[in-house]
Amino acid sequence: QVQLVESGGGSVQAGGSLRLSCAASGRTFSTFYMGWFRQVPGKEREFVAAVTRSGGTTSYADSVKGRFTISRDNGKNTVYLRMNGLKPEDTAVYYCAAGFSGGLSIYAYDYWGQGTQVTVSS
């Protein structure tokens, strides 16, 4: 088991920046692939970014590539999502996820945080 707690969400104007954090507790953090997803009401949860267990390889949705950066600190059991150049269409609840196998699908992840709201105004 692993417990995930997100923080860092909030309201920001277009063009602004936020950094989300996800603190993990329970099983050894470094054994998990980590991902960030987001969801708006009435839509499916969508992939945003993922990072491998060592942090050496990252992947991004096309919609955030070049603006968002995922990273992890295995010593602090934390994964981050740095979001720059935010747009109104980035408004969503952002979820942190941990899985034994990485990937772009929600089905690749076994544990989820409770989510943190990000609101970007124009």
C-alpha positions in Angstrom: 0.0 0.0 0.0 1.0 3.6 -0.6 -0.7 6.8 0.4 -0.4 9.8 -1.9 -1.2 13.4 -0.8 -1.1 16.2 -3.4 -0.6 19.9 -2.6 0.2 23.1 -4.4 -2.9 23.7 -6.4 -4.6 27.1 -6.5 -5.8 29.9 -8.7 -3.5 31.7 -11.1 -3.8 34.0 -14.1 -3.0 32.8 -17.6 0.7 32.7 -18.2 1.5 32.1 -14.5 3.1 29.1 -12.8 2.4 26.6 -10.1 4.3 23.7 -8.7 2.3 20.7 -7.5 3.8 18.2 -5.0 2.8 14.7 -4.2 4.1 13.2 -1.0 4.0 9.4 -0.7 4.0 7.2 2.4 3.9 3.5 2.9 5.7 1.2 0.5 9.1 2.1 -0.8 8.6 5.1 -3.1 11.4 4.3 -5.5 9.7 1.1 -6.6 6.9 3.0 -8.2 6.5 4.7 -11.5 4.8 8.0 -10.9 2.3 10.0 -13.0 0.2 13.1 -13.0 -3.3 13.1 -14.5 -6.1 15.7 -14.6 -9.8 15.7 -14.9 -12.5 18.2 -15.6 -16.2 17.6 -14.8 -17.9 15.5 -17.4 -14.7 14.3 -19.0 -12.4 11.3 -18.6 -9.3 11.6 -16.6 -6.4 12.3 -18.9 -2.6 11.7 -18.8 -0.4 14.7 -18.1 3.1 13.4 -17.3 5.0 10.4 -16.0 8.4 9.6 -14.7 10.3 6.3 -14.3 11.4 4.9 -10.9 14.9 6.5 -11.1 13.6 9.7 -12.5 15.8 9.3 -15.6 13.0 9.2 -18.2 9.9 11.4 -18.4 7.0 11.5 -20.8 4.3 14.2 -21.4 1.0 14.8 -23.1 1.4 16.8 -26.2 -0.8 19.5 -24.7 1.7 20.3 -21.9 5.0 19.4 -23.6 7.5 22.3 -23.2 5.4 23.9 -20.4 5.2 21.3 -17.7 8.1 19.4 -16.0 7.7 16.3 -13.9 10.5 15.3 -11.4 10.9 13.2 -8.3 13.0 13.1 -5.2 13.3 9.6 -4.0 15.0 10.8 -0.8 11.9 12.8 0.1 9.3 10.4 -1.3 7.9 13.2 -3.4 7.0 13.8 -7.0 6.6 17.2 -8.5 4.9 18.8 -11.4 6.2 22.2 -12.4 3.6 24.0 -14.6 4.7 27.1 -16.5 2.8 29.2 -19.1 -0.5 28.1 -17.7 -3.6 28.4 -19.9 -7.3 28.4 -19.0 -7.6 25.0 -20.6 -5.2 23.6 -18.0 -8.0 24.2 -15.4 -8.7 20.8 -13.8 -8.3 18.6 -10.7 -4.8 17.2 -10.8 -4.2 13.7 -9.5 -0.9 12.0 -8.6 -0.7 8.3 -9.2 1.7 5.5 -8.4 2.1 2.2 -10.3 4.2 -0.9 -10.7 4.3 -0.3 -14.4 4.4 3.1 -16.0 2.6 4.4 -19.0 0.0 6.8 -20.3 -3.1 4.8 -19.2 -4.9 5.3 -15.9 -5.0 1.5 -15.8 -1.2 1.4 -15.4 -1.5 3.0 -11.9 -2.6 1.3 -8.7 -2.7 4.1 -6.2 -4.2 7.6 -6.5 -4.2 10.8 -4.4 -7.3 12.8 -3.6 -6.5 15.5 -6.2 -5.8 19.2 -6.0 -7.7 21.9 -7.9 -5.9 24.1 -10.4 -7.8 27.1 -11.8 -6.4 29.3 -14.6 -8.2 32.5 -15.4 -7.9 34.5 -18.6 
